[in-house]
């Protein structure tokens, strides 16, 4: 994004907004900026292009893009990235979330990706390009929010945001990143409107907030809190345009409520993730000190990427990173409130307060499942803001003539903190993908079928899929139906949705394309009936070693495995039963995937979860 400058030097402005060139009219509200040409965009200034600004923006963009070539060819999350490929395709075909397939979030991201695929093509590269746009929108929103403290501070905050946004989950077009990008830009316009009183800025803020909620309704607390803090003083003029914009931004949700029905939407977006799914996905808070709790992280740490510096073990990093995330999420808005109370309101500290309140509002993500992904999802907002807070506090001590080196102190402090408490989940993956980008490391393992491709990190998994693809192609015809699931369907801990993407000519035969513990494997979930109607099953032992300290280790209903045994025959076994192909047959073959030993061990149920 273009830079907005107010001085000819790379220094933060004074604590309060600069004095306007002409006296403010007597009717101006206290604290409102009236000369929009001398302040950053977030405080009401107009967009201005300068060489120094372009250099700062270019440097941040360059840093963010260094690992991108590697990220475009990195292993994807087979379920999460898989369903951001498959679900929008189903929407294009007229299928309805919460009616035809399980979807735990809002419809906005699916609608956006459906349109994106229509324009740019239904490919993995198109999906990852969309993810890149989302990530850059987060990074530059935080640049804009911290720009009032100077270009150096904003650049440092952007680098912190890039490390927390680009690498922990790679380029997957997840709804969370889209929602945070939209919500942060809504916050930018809330602060801008607060300082200028512009009706248009309030309307844009509302539009972006509504779109954010259509992507992820669970950002409603954070978004509402930020809007109330930022707009309360101007509520008489702000309410109508903001709400009008929000109503328009929520159009995807209104349409979803009409076509799916309010009961189905509430059940799928609220009851399923909050009530039914939570026991099988939550992790201990705080994280365990002596082990990595998350199954996916434990797999990743089995063969960890190279890291040249001394560091704590992965489980210790997660433990200390958790407390750092909580303290900073609380500390940034608390410090801003304390400074405001002690020294009075001004546009800079109000910016930090409003944005910090939003960062605090998303903290529940880290509390309910404190793995590296969810910790990064919270830190990506509050940690860049900490850079601005440190700069603000230092400027108060040494005055407005603060040197560039001191301006950089905030970024240095946060970057060093990340190097201590979370290097494996930030710097290490940045280094890994940067090395892949320049050809210093080999590519991961590619699985292709026609113009469809997906990258995997495990050679045995890739081999199994590559061996299975021609067999399923030979047996099936376009329009046949397929279910992909775990070998033991009484433990639907994960699902390789990417296989549906590879076989786009086959129809998903189940509501549970995404499979989660407590949902698909529950008694009377409907999965058994879906199995009875399917033509083919692809069942995997990829996740048979899944072990987390929650109810996902418990076996649920056996009716789904019985449906396999009664209606299907095993026709293909790959990589020592790492993957199995079943075809519908009269009377069934009498065995299910759970009856065939795979190369991954069966998970013993801990005694405390056995009942």
SULPEJO-V413075 format. One line per field, one symbol per residue. ss: DSSP state (H for helix, E for strand, C for the rest). phi: phi as a letter, one per 40 degrees, with the letter a starting at -180 (. if undefined). burial: # if it has 9 or more other C-alpha atoms within 8 Angstrom, else .. A space follows every 10 residues. Layout:
ss = ???
phi = ???
burial = ???
This chain:
ss = CCCCCCCCCC CCCCCCCCCC CCCCCCCCCC CCCCCCCCCC HHHCCCCCCC HHHHHHHHHH HHHHHCCHHH HCCCCCCCCH HHHHHHHHHH HHCCCCECCC ECCCCCCHHH HHHHHHHHHH CCCHHHHHHH HHHHHHHHHH HHHHHHHHHC HHHHHHHHHH HHHHHCCCCC CCCCHHHHHH HHHHHHHHHH HHHHHHCCHH HHHHHHHHHH HHHHHCHHHH HHHHHHHHHH HHHHHHHHHH HHHHHHHHHC HHHHHHHHHH CHHHHHHHHH HHHHHHCHHH HCCCCCCCCC CCCCHHHHHH HHHCCCCCCC CCCHHHHHHH HHHHHHHHHH HHHHHHHHHH HHHCCCHHHH HHHHHHHHHH HCCHHHHHCC CHHHHHHHHH HHHHHHHHHH HHHHHHHHCC CCCHHHHCHH HHHHHHHHHH HCHHHCHHHH HHHHHHHCCC CCCCEEEEEC CEEEEECCHH HHHHHHHHHH HHHHHCCCCC EEEEEECCCC CCCCCCCHHH HHCCCCEECC CCCCCCCCCC CCCCCCHHHH HHHCCEEEEE CCCCCCCCCC HHHCCCCCHH HHHHHHHEEE EEEECCCCEE EEEECCCCCC CCHHHCCCCC CCCCCCHHHC C
phi = .ccbbbbcbc bcccdccccc cbdccccccd gccbbccbbc dcchcccbbb cccccccccc cccccdccdc ccbcdccccc cdcccccccc cdcgcbdgbc acacbccdcc cccccccccb hcbccccccc cccccccccc cccccccdch cccccccccd ccccbcbdbg cbcccccccc dccccccdcc cccdcbgccc ccccdcdccc cdcccbdccc cccccccccc bdcbdcccdc cccccccccc ddcccccccc hccccccccb cdccbccdcc bcbdbccccb accccccccc ccbcccacbc accdcccccc cdcccccccc cccccccccc ccbgcadccc dcccccccdc ccdddcccac cccccccccc bcccccdccc dccccccbgc cdcdccdcdd ccccccdccc caccbbcccc cdccccccgc bcccbcbbaf ccaacbcbcc ccccccccdc ccccccbdgc bbbbacdccc bccaaccdcc ccbccbcdbb ccccbbcgbc cccgchcccc cccccbbbbb cdbcccabca cccccbcccc ccccccbbbc babbffgcab bbbdacggcg bbcccbcbcc cccccddcbc c
burial = .#####...# ###...#..# .......... ######.### #######.#. ..##.##.## ..##.##### ######.### ########## #...#####. ########## #.##.##... .###.##### ##.####### ########## ########## ########.# #####.#### ########## #######.#. ########## #######.#. ###.###.## #..#..##.. ########## ###..##..# #..####### ###.###### ########.. .####.##.. .......... ...####### ###.##.### .###.##.## ....###### ########## ###.###### ########## ########## ##.##....# .#.#.##### #####.#### ########## #######... ...######. .#####.... #########. ##.......# ########## ########## ##...##### ########## ##..#.##.# ##.####### ########## ####.##..# ########## .####.#### #####..##. ####...#.# ..#.....#. .
